[in-house]
Amino acid sequence: MNDRERDILRKTILSVIEKGFVRWKDIEKHSTPTCWDFATTNTVKRQFYRYLVAQGYVMRVSRGVYRLSEDGEQLLLILTNRLKGAFI
C-alpha cells in the first residue's frame, strides 16, 4: 500500500467517525466497500488500530465505541485538502 492509498483510507475512516460516536462495525461497514481494491477488512483494521488509535487521532469512548480527538479533526482537514480532486 502506498502513501496515497493510506491517506485515502485514513480519510475515509475519519469521515465516518466525524459524525459522532461510532461503533467499530459501522466503521468497517462503511470503509470497506468504498470501491477501492486496497480497502479490505484487514487493511481497514490495521490503519484504524495500528495508526489512528495508536497515534491518538481516534479515542475509545467505551467498548467498541470511538470518536475523533482534536488531533483527528486536524488530520481529517489536512487529508481533505491534500486529496481534494482525487475522487471522481
N, CA, C and O atoms as a GROMACS GRO file, in nm:
protein
  352
    1MET      N    1   0.085  -0.117   0.000
    1MET     CA    2   0.000   0.000   0.000
    1MET      C    3   0.090   0.124   0.000
    1MET      O    4   0.179   0.136   0.084
    2ASN      N    5   0.066   0.213  -0.093
    2ASN     CA    6   0.149   0.334  -0.098
    2ASN      C    7   0.088   0.446  -0.013
    2ASN      O    8  -0.020   0.429   0.044
    3ASP      N    9   0.157   0.558  -0.004
    3ASP     CA   10   0.115   0.668   0.083
    3ASP      C   11  -0.021   0.725   0.043
    3ASP      O   12  -0.103   0.757   0.129
    4ARG      N   13  -0.043   0.737  -0.085
    4ARG     CA   14  -0.172   0.792  -0.132
    4ARG      C   15  -0.288   0.702  -0.092
    4ARG      O   16  -0.392   0.751  -0.048
    5GLU      N   17  -0.271   0.572  -0.107
    5GLU     CA   18  -0.376   0.478  -0.068
    5GLU      C   19  -0.400   0.484   0.082
    5GLU      O   20  -0.515   0.480   0.126
    6ARG      N   21  -0.295   0.495   0.160
    6ARG     CA   22  -0.309   0.508   0.304
    6ARG      C   23  -0.387   0.634   0.341
    6ARG      O   24  -0.475   0.631   0.428
    7ASP      N   25  -0.353   0.744   0.276
    7ASP     CA   26  -0.422   0.870   0.303
    7ASP      C   27  -0.571   0.860   0.268
    7ASP      O   28  -0.656   0.908   0.344
    8ILE      N   29  -0.602   0.798   0.156
    8ILE     CA   30  -0.742   0.781   0.116
    8ILE      C   31  -0.817   0.697   0.219
    8ILE      O   32  -0.929   0.731   0.257
    9LEU      N   33  -0.756   0.588   0.262
    9LEU     CA   34  -0.821   0.501   0.360
    9LEU      C   35  -0.839   0.570   0.494
    9LEU      O   36  -0.944   0.559   0.557
   10ARG      N   37  -0.737   0.642   0.538
   10ARG     CA   38  -0.747   0.714   0.665
   10ARG      C   39  -0.854   0.822   0.659
   10ARG      O   40  -0.929   0.841   0.755
   11LYS      N   41  -0.862   0.893   0.546
   11LYS     CA   42  -0.965   0.996   0.531
   11LYS      C   43  -1.104   0.935   0.533
   11LYS      O   44  -1.195   0.991   0.594
   12THR      N   45  -1.120   0.821   0.469
   12THR     CA   46  -1.249   0.752   0.468
   12THR      C   47  -1.290   0.712   0.609
   12THR      O   48  -1.405   0.733   0.649
   13ILE      N   49  -1.198   0.655   0.684
   13ILE     CA   50  -1.227   0.612   0.821
   13ILE      C   51  -1.261   0.732   0.908
   13ILE      O   52  -1.360   0.730   0.982
   14LEU      N   53  -1.180   0.838   0.900
   14LEU     CA   54  -1.205   0.957   0.982
   14LEU      C   55  -1.336   1.025   0.945
   14LEU      O   56  -1.403   1.082   1.031
   15SER      N   57  -1.374   1.021   0.817
   15SER     CA   58  -1.501   1.080   0.774
   15SER      C   59  -1.620   1.008   0.836
   15SER      O   60  -1.720   1.071   0.870
   16VAL      N   61  -1.609   0.878   0.850
   16VAL     CA   62  -1.717   0.801   0.914
   16VAL      C   63  -1.727   0.838   1.062
   16VAL      O   64  -1.837   0.855   1.114
   17ILE      N   65  -1.614   0.849   1.129
   17ILE     CA   66  -1.612   0.877   1.272
   17ILE      C   67  -1.651   1.022   1.302
   17ILE      O   68  -1.698   1.052   1.412
   18GLU      N   69  -1.634   1.110   1.206
   18GLU     CA   70  -1.663   1.253   1.224
   18GLU      C   71  -1.809   1.277   1.263
   18GLU      O   72  -1.840   1.378   1.326
   19LYS      N   73  -1.897   1.187   1.227
   19LYS     CA   74  -2.040   1.205   1.251
   19LYS      C   75  -2.078   1.192   1.398
   19LYS      O   76  -2.190   1.226   1.435
   20GLY      N   77  -1.989   1.145   1.482
   20GLY     CA   78  -2.018   1.133   1.625
   20GLY      C   79  -1.959   1.005   1.682
   20GLY      O   80  -1.858   0.955   1.633
   21PHE      N   81  -2.023   0.954   1.784
   21PHE     CA   82  -1.979   0.830   1.847
   21PHE      C   83  -2.015   0.714   1.756
   21PHE      O   84  -2.133   0.693   1.726
   22VAL      N   85  -1.915   0.638   1.712
   22VAL     CA   86  -1.936   0.534   1.613
   22VAL      C   87  -1.879   0.402   1.662
   22VAL      O   88  -1.774   0.400   1.726
   23ARG      N   89  -1.947   0.295   1.633
   23ARG     CA   90  -1.901   0.160   1.668
   23ARG      C   91  -1.805   0.109   1.560
   23ARG      O   92  -1.810   0.154   1.445
   24TRP      N   93  -1.717   0.015   1.598
   24TRP     CA   94  -1.619  -0.041   1.506
   24TRP      C   95  -1.686  -0.103   1.384
   24TRP      O   96  -1.638  -0.085   1.272
   25LYS      N   97  -1.795  -0.175   1.403
   25LYS     CA   98  -1.862  -0.242   1.291
   25LYS      C   99  -1.913  -0.140   1.189
   25LYS      O  100  -1.910  -0.167   1.069
   26ASP      N  101  -1.960  -0.026   1.236
   26ASP     CA  102  -2.004   0.079   1.143
   26ASP      C  103  -1.887   0.134   1.063
   26ASP      O  104  -1.900   0.162   0.943
   27ILE      N  105  -1.774   0.150   1.129
   27ILE     CA  106  -1.653   0.198   1.060
   27ILE      C  107  -1.613   0.098   0.952
   27ILE      O  108  -1.588   0.136   0.837
   28GLU      N  109  -1.608  -0.028   0.990
   28GLU     CA  110  -1.571  -0.133   0.895
   28GLU      C  111  -1.670  -0.143   0.780
   28GLU      O  112  -1.631  -0.157   0.664
   29LYS      N  113  -1.798  -0.135   0.812
   29LYS     CA  114  -1.904  -0.149   0.713
   29LYS      C  115  -1.902  -0.037   0.609
   29LYS      O  116  -1.930  -0.060   0.491
   30HIS      N  117  -1.869   0.085   0.652
   30HIS     CA  118  -1.867   0.198   0.560
   30HIS      C  119  -1.733   0.218   0.490
   30HIS      O  120  -1.728   0.278   0.383
   31SER      N  121  -1.625   0.170   0.549
   31SER     CA  122  -1.492   0.193   0.492
   31SER      C  123  -1.451   0.085   0.392
   31SER      O  124  -1.379   0.114   0.296
   32THR      N  125  -1.494  -0.037   0.412
   32THR     CA  126  -1.451  -0.147   0.325
   32THR      C  127  -1.508  -0.138   0.184
   32THR      O  128  -1.432  -0.154   0.089
   33PRO      N  129  -1.638  -0.114   0.165
   33PRO     CA  130  -1.691  -0.115   0.027
   33PRO      C  131  -1.681   0.021  -0.042
   33PRO      O  132  -1.778   0.065  -0.105
   34THR      N  133  -1.566   0.086  -0.033
   34THR     CA  134  -1.550   0.218  -0.094
   34THR      C  135  -1.511   0.212  -0.241
   34THR      O  136  -1.479   0.315  -0.301
   35CYS      N  137  -1.514   0.094  -0.299
   35CYS     CA  138  -1.477   0.073  -0.440
   35CYS      C  139  -1.327   0.082  -0.463
   35CYS      O  140  -1.283   0.080  -0.578
   36TRP      N  141  -1.248   0.090  -0.360
   36TRP     CA  142  -1.104   0.087  -0.373
   36TRP      C  143  -1.058  -0.055  -0.346
   36TRP      O  144  -1.096  -0.113  -0.244
   37ASP      N  145  -0.980  -0.112  -0.435
   37ASP     CA  146  -0.939  -0.252  -0.421
   37ASP      C  147  -0.847  -0.276  -0.302
   37ASP      O  148  -0.836  -0.390  -0.256
   38PHE      N  149  -0.782  -0.173  -0.250
   38PHE     CA  150  -0.692  -0.190  -0.137
   38PHE      C  151  -0.766  -0.179  -0.003
   38PHE      O  152  -0.705  -0.205   0.101
   39ALA      N  153  -0.893  -0.144  -0.002
   39ALA     CA  154  -0.968  -0.125   0.122
   39ALA      C  155  -1.033  -0.256   0.166
   39ALA      O  156  -1.155  -0.271   0.162
   40THR      N  157  -0.950  -0.351   0.207
   40THR     CA  158  -1.001  -0.477   0.258
   40THR      C  159  -1.027  -0.464   0.408
   40THR      O  160  -0.986  -0.367   0.470
   41THR      N  161  -1.095  -0.561   0.463
   41THR     CA  162  -1.125  -0.560   0.606
   41THR      C  163  -0.997  -0.552   0.689
   41THR      O  164  -0.990  -0.479   0.788
   42ASN      N  165  -0.896  -0.627   0.648
   42ASN     CA  166  -0.771  -0.630   0.723
   42ASN      C  167  -0.696  -0.497   0.715
   42ASN      O  168  -0.641  -0.452   0.816
   43THR      N  169  -0.693  -0.433   0.600
   43THR     CA  170  -0.622  -0.305   0.589
   43THR      C  171  -0.695  -0.196   0.666
   43THR      O  172  -0.631  -0.110   0.727
   44VAL      N  173  -0.828  -0.199   0.665
   44VAL     CA  174  -0.904  -0.101   0.743
   44VAL      C  175  -0.873  -0.120   0.891
   44VAL      O  176  -0.851  -0.022   0.963
   45LYS      N  177  -0.873  -0.244   0.937
   45LYS     CA  178  -0.845  -0.274   1.077
   45LYS      C  179  -0.705  -0.229   1.117
   45LYS      O  180  -0.686  -0.170   1.223
   46ARG      N  181  -0.607  -0.257   1.031
   46ARG     CA  182  -0.469  -0.216   1.061
   46ARG      C  183  -0.454  -0.066   1.068
   46ARG      O  184  -0.393  -0.014   1.162
   47GLN      N  185  -0.508   0.005   0.970
   47GLN     CA  186  -0.496   0.150   0.971
   47GLN      C  187  -0.569   0.210   1.091
   47GLN      O  188  -0.524   0.309   1.149
   48PHE      N  189  -0.682   0.150   1.128
   48PHE     CA  190  -0.759   0.202   1.239
   48PHE      C  191  -0.686   0.180   1.372
   48PHE      O  192  -0.660   0.276   1.445
   49TYR      N  193  -0.655   0.056   1.403
   49TYR     CA  194  -0.596   0.026   1.534
   49TYR      C  195  -0.448   0.059   1.544
   49TYR      O  196  -0.404   0.114   1.645
   50ARG      N  197  -0.370   0.027   1.441
   50ARG     CA  198  -0.225   0.046   1.449
   50ARG      C  199  -0.180   0.188   1.420
   50ARG      O  200  -0.067   0.225   1.453
   51TYR      N  201  -0.265   0.267   1.358
   51TYR     CA  202  -0.223   0.404   1.331
   51TYR      C  203  -0.315   0.506   1.398
   51TYR      O  204  -0.270   0.583   1.483
   52LEU      N  205  -0.443   0.508   1.361
   52LEU     CA  206  -0.532   0.614   1.408
   52LEU      C  207  -0.554   0.609   1.559
   52LEU      O  208  -0.549   0.713   1.624
   53VAL      N  209  -0.578   0.493   1.615
   53VAL     CA  210  -0.598   0.481   1.760
   53VAL      C  211  -0.464   0.494   1.832
   53VAL      O  212  -0.454   0.565   1.933
   54ALA      N  213  -0.362   0.427   1.782
   54ALA     CA  214  -0.231   0.429   1.847
   54ALA      C  215  -0.170   0.569   1.852
   54ALA      O  216  -0.104   0.603   1.950
   55GLN      N  217  -0.191   0.649   1.750
   55GLN     CA  218  -0.135   0.784   1.745
   55GLN      C  219  -0.224   0.888   1.814
   55GLN      O  220  -0.185   1.004   1.825
   56GLY      N  221  -0.342   0.848   1.859
   56GLY     CA  222  -0.430   0.939   1.932
   56GLY      C  223  -0.523   1.020   1.845
   56GLY      O  224  -0.583   1.116   1.894
   57TYR      N  225  -0.539   0.985   1.720
   57TYR     CA  226  -0.632   1.056   1.632
   57TYR      C  227  -0.777   1.014   1.658
   57TYR      O  228  -0.870   1.091   1.632
   58VAL      N  229  -0.795   0.894   1.707
   58VAL     CA  230  -0.927   0.841   1.741
   58VAL      C  231  -0.923   0.797   1.886
   58VAL      O  232  -0.827   0.732   1.929
   59MET      N  233  -1.026   0.832   1.961
   59MET     CA  234  -1.031   0.796   2.103
   59MET      C  235  -1.139   0.691   2.127
   59MET      O  236  -1.246   0.695   2.066
   60ARG      N  237  -1.108   0.599   2.215
   60ARG     CA  238  -1.205   0.497   2.253
   60ARG      C  239  -1.290   0.552   2.367
   60ARG      O  240  -1.238   0.584   2.474
   61VAL      N  241  -1.420   0.563   2.344
   61VAL     CA  242  -1.511   0.618   2.444
   61VAL      C  243  -1.553   0.507   2.540
   61VAL      O  244  -1.549   0.525   2.662
   62SER      N  245  -1.592   0.395   2.486
   62SER     CA  246  -1.626   0.276   2.563
   62SER      C  247  -1.599   0.156   2.474
   62SER      O  248  -1.547   0.171   2.363
   63ARG      N  249  -1.632   0.039   2.520
   63ARG     CA  250  -1.600  -0.081   2.444
   63ARG      C  251  -1.667  -0.079   2.307
   63ARG      O  252  -1.789  -0.083   2.296
   64GLY      N  253  -1.584  -0.072   2.204
   64GLY     CA  254  -1.633  -0.074   2.067
   64GLY      C  255  -1.689   0.057   2.016
   64GLY      O  256  -1.740   0.062   1.904
   65VAL      N  257  -1.680   0.164   2.094
   65VAL     CA  258  -1.733   0.294   2.052
   65VAL      C  259  -1.617   0.393   2.046
   65VAL      O  260  -1.538   0.403   2.140
   66TYR      N  261  -1.608   0.466   1.935
   66TYR     CA  262  -1.495   0.556   1.911
   66TYR      C  263  -1.544   0.693   1.868
   66TYR      O  264  -1.655   0.709   1.819
   67ARG      N  265  -1.457   0.792   1.887
   67ARG     CA  266  -1.483   0.928   1.840
   67ARG      C  267  -1.351   0.994   1.802
   67ARG      O  268  -1.244   0.947   1.840
   68LEU      N  269  -1.360   1.103   1.726
   68LEU     CA  270  -1.240   1.176   1.685
   68LEU      C  271  -1.186   1.259   1.800
   68LEU      O  272  -1.262   1.315   1.878
   69SER      N  273  -1.055   1.268   1.809
   69SER     CA  274  -0.993   1.362   1.902
   69SER      C  275  -0.970   1.493   1.826
   69SER      O  276  -0.999   1.501   1.707
   70GLU      N  277  -0.919   1.592   1.893
   70GLU     CA  278  -0.889   1.719   1.826
   70GLU      C  279  -0.782   1.699   1.718
   70GLU      O  280  -0.790   1.757   1.610
   71ASP      N  281  -0.684   1.616   1.749
   71ASP     CA  282  -0.580   1.586   1.650
   71ASP      C  283  -0.640   1.515   1.529
   71ASP      O  284  -0.597   1.537   1.416
   72GLY      N  285  -0.738   1.429   1.553
   72GLY     CA  286  -0.805   1.358   1.444
   72GLY      C  287  -0.882   1.452   1.354
   72GLY      O  288  -0.884   1.434   1.232
   73GLU      N  289  -0.945   1.554   1.412
   73GLU     CA  290  -1.016   1.654   1.332
   73GLU      C  291  -0.918   1.731   1.244
   73GLU      O  292  -0.947   1.761   1.129
   74GLN      N  293  -0.800   1.764   1.300
   74GLN     CA  294  -0.699   1.835   1.223
   74GLN      C  295  -0.644   1.748   1.111
   74GLN      O  296  -0.622   1.796   1.000
   75LEU      N  297  -0.621   1.618   1.140
   75LEU     CA  298  -0.572   1.526   1.037
   75LEU      C  299  -0.674   1.512   0.925
   75LEU      O  300  -0.637   1.508   0.808
   76LEU      N  301  -0.802   1.504   0.959
   76LEU     CA  302  -0.906   1.494   0.857
   76LEU      C  303  -0.906   1.618   0.768
   76LEU      O  304  -0.922   1.606   0.646
   77LEU      N  305  -0.890   1.735   0.827
   77LEU     CA  306  -0.884   1.858   0.748
   77LEU      C  307  -0.762   1.858   0.655
   77LEU      O  308  -0.774   1.897   0.539
   78ILE      N  309  -0.647   1.814   0.705
   78ILE     CA  310  -0.526   1.807   0.624
   78ILE      C  311  -0.544   1.708   0.508
   78ILE      O  312  -0.510   1.739   0.394
   79LEU      N  313  -0.598   1.590   0.539
   79LEU     CA  314  -0.617   1.489   0.435
   79LEU      C  315  -0.720   1.533   0.332
   79LEU      O  316  -0.705   1.504   0.213
   80THR      N  317  -0.824   1.603   0.375
   80THR     CA  318  -0.926   1.653   0.283
   80THR      C  319  -0.864   1.753   0.186
   80THR      O  320  -0.891   1.748   0.066
   81ASN      N  321  -0.782   1.843   0.238
   81ASN     CA  322  -0.717   1.942   0.150
   81ASN      C  323  -0.615   1.878   0.058
   81ASN      O  324  -0.602   1.919  -0.058
   82ARG      N  325  -0.542   1.777   0.107
   82ARG     CA  326  -0.438   1.712   0.027
   82ARG      C  327  -0.500   1.630  -0.086
   82ARG      O  328  -0.446   1.624  -0.197
   83LEU      N  329  -0.613   1.565  -0.058
   83LEU     CA  330  -0.674   1.475  -0.156
   83LEU      C  331  -0.784   1.540  -0.237
   83LEU      O  332  -0.856   1.473  -0.310
   84LYS      N  333  -0.798   1.671  -0.224
   84LYS     CA  334  -0.904   1.742  -0.297
   84LYS      C  335  -0.888   1.716  -0.448
   84LYS      O  336  -0.781   1.735  -0.505
   85GLY      N  337  -0.995   1.674  -0.508
   85GLY     CA  338  -0.992   1.644  -0.650
   85GLY      C  339  -0.950   1.502  -0.684
   85GLY      O  340  -0.944   1.465  -0.801
   86ALA      N  341  -0.920   1.420  -0.582
   86ALA     CA  342  -0.876   1.284  -0.607
   86ALA      C  343  -0.991   1.188  -0.633
   86ALA      O  344  -0.973   1.081  -0.691
   87PHE      N  345  -1.111   1.226  -0.588
   87PHE     CA  346  -1.226   1.137  -0.602
   87PHE      C  347  -1.314   1.182  -0.717
   87PHE      O  348  -1.358   1.297  -0.722
   88ILE      N  349  -1.337   1.092  -0.807
   88ILE     CA  350  -1.423   1.126  -0.923
   88ILE      C  351  -1.529   1.019  -0.934
   88ILE      O  352  -1.613   1.024  -1.023
   0.00000   0.00000   0.00000
